[in-house]
């Protein structure tokens, strides 16, 4: 069994992400933090929506990226305000994080 553990995070991109492709509006984006360039991290972007992806949708996205939840891992949620340099008024941001491991045999 693969013992590598990585951190997966997801957040609502209020203006839409610019990577891997520009989105028209707010959408949730999930990525797995790894070594190397951020632009090379496995990333999944849901269609434009502010609704939090369900646990099942998050699991499916992780599987598509080639990962599963690590043993006994649970999503942890934190709130913080957006950065001062952001062009919108200050808002509360919700971030989700969970420990993941590579799927045996890679992506589905």
Secondary structure, DSSP 4 states (H G I P E B T S, - for coil): -----EEEEEEEETT---SSS--SS-EEEEEEE-SS-GGGS-EEEPPS--SPPPHHHHHHHHHHHTEEEPTT---EEEEEEPPTTSSSPP-EEEEEEEEEEEPTTS--
